[in-house]
Amino acid sequence: MIGYTCVGTNDLPRATAFYDDLLALMGAKHFFESERGVGWGVAPDKPLFCVMKPFDGKAATVGNGTMVALTGKDTAQVDALYAKALALGGRDEGAPGLRGDDFYGAYFRDLDGNKLAAFCMVPRAK
């Protein structure tokens, strides 16, 4: 159902470098680039993740309660995305771990303060 997600930035080159390194862990590459933004994806028929300067020309701000979740293929990839985000200057919002019986997630903020999660579903403990 989701076609793409988009977060705002006030420094497109810095945000692009952050997401180039982070999303490379998922095999994502640039699907579009413009003077206002960049979109990454893994396949033309899969959702894109985009970072954009706001269309209205005003400063990008963080949405209170807004979060974009990246689907990891397994717990190792979730851990790697979280570690890479922090290594690139992102801020911790919740270390990787189980939340409930089968949801494994990690939370962080990018360089503009946008909140993201990386997660995967794991088999339920018996």
N, C-alpha and C positions, 0 to 999 in steps of 0.2 A: 504494500500500500504506500510506503514512503518512496518518493522519487528522488529527493535529495534533501539534505539539511544544510543550513547555512548559519555561520556565526560571523559576527562583525569584527573588524579590526581597524585600528588607527595607524598601523604601520604594516602595510602589505608585504614589503620585502622581508621583514622580520618574521611575520606570521607564516609566510610561504616557506621560509627556511625551517621553521619549527615543524610544520606539518609535512614537508618533504621528508625529513628525517623520521618523524613519528610514523607516518602512514606507510613508509617503505617497509616497515616490519610486517605489514599486512599485504604487501604486494601491490599497493595502490600506486597509480601514476597520474600525471596531469591529463585530464580529459578536456579541459578548456582553460584558457588564460585570457584575461582582458586587463585593461588599465585599472579596473575596479576590483578584480578578484581572480581566484584560482579555484578549480574544482578537481577533486581527485576521485578515482574510482578503480575498481578491479575488473569490471567488464561493462560493456555498453548497456546491458540489460539489468544491471544492479544499481542500487541507489548510490548517488554521489555525496561526498562531503565537500562543502565549499566554505571558503573564507572570503569575505567581501568588505570593501569600504561601503558605508551606507549610501544608498541612492540619493537621499536628500542632501548629502554633503555635510551633514552634521556629524558630530563625534559618535563613534560606536560606543554603546554602553552594554553592560551585562544585564541580561534578563533575570530578574529575581524569580527563582523557581524553574528556570529553563536549564535543561541539560540534554546533551547529545550523547547517546550510548553507541560505542563501537563494539561490534560482535567479534570476539576473539574465537579462534578455532579450538583453543584449549586453555587450561590454566597457565601453562608456560607462556603462551602468547599474551595473555592478560597481564601476567607479571612483567613481561618484557615491555609492553606498551606503557605501563605505569612507570617502570624504571627509566625508560627513555624519556618520557615526558618530564620527569623530575630532573634528569640529567641535562635536558635542554632548557631548563629554567622554569618549568611549570611548578605549580604549588600543589602540595598534598591536600587532598580532601577526604582521604580514607584509603588506608593500605589494602592491598589485595587480600582476599579471604572469603570464606563462605559466609553467606548471609541467608539464613534459612537452611533447608536441607540440600538444595540443588542449584542455587544461584551463587556463582563465584564472581565477585566484582571488585573493581578498584576505581577510585575517584580522584580526579585532579583538575586543576585549572590551567588553561593555556596562558600565554604571555599577555593577553589582553584581559584575562580574568574570566573567560568563558569556561563554564563547568562541563566536563566530559566524564564519561564512565567507559571503562572497558570491562566486558563481561563474557561469560560463557555459562552454559548449563552443564552440570556434572551429574553423573548417575547418583540417584538417592542412596544414602547409606542404608544398609539393611540391619 
